[in-house]
Amino acid sequence: MSKIIFFEEKNFQGRSYECDTDCPDMNPHISRCNSIRVESGCWVLYEKPSYGGYQYVLTRGEYPDYQCWMGYSDSIHSCRTFSYASGGPYRIRIYERPNFQGQMMEFSDDCESVHDHFRSRDIYSCNVMDGYWTMYEHPSYRGRQYFMRPGEYRKFSDWGATCATTGSFRRITDF
């Protein structure tokens, strides 16, 4: 069971909306989001309705303002919950070219700097074989986030990115 509470104002103030399932359009419930309390489960939040725009992956905890979840603004308009059998394996393969071509590396642990391990910051395709991951635009888990569930991503736009630049990625382990 998952539960998240969105607040229009910082520090859990103002109008709120409680959610325990996927919501493709939060506009009827709140007009903006400045703080969040994740009581249970893991969530992917989206800047736009119908799961579009910037993505933010949140696990249990309190986020008193949008900068705490690395948000770019107070715009959250849809959300999804997900779960994974904790303790399961994690495996991801990254490729330097689209369609799983070129240099490949496989990881089963977090990567704080793609450039340090892969000698490039560009990942053009990816195969998430096990587990759920978050990719970040910059090293040290900063910048735009991309939620990666198991599956094949033949080009970076398949995971919602507008360019191949990837600085870091990590496993989602807090379920």
Sequence and secondary structure as in RCSB ss.txt:
>XXXX:A:sequence
MSKIIFFEEKNFQGRSYECDTDCPDMNPHISRCNSIRVESGCWVLYEKPSYGGYQYVLTRGEYPDYQCWMGYSDS
IHSCRTFSYASGGPYRIRIYERPNFQGQMMEFSDDCESVHDHFRSRDIYSCNVMDGYWTMYEHPSYRGRQYFMRP
GEYRKFSDWGATCATTGSFRRITDF
>XXXX:A:secstr
  EEEEEEEGGGEEEEEEESS BS  TTT S  SEEEEEESEEEEEEETTTEEEEEEE SEEESSGGGGT SSS 
  EEEEE   TT   EEEEEEEGGGEEEEEEESS BS HHHHHS SB  EEEEEES EEEEEETTTEEEEEEE S
EEESSGGGGT SSSB  EEEE    
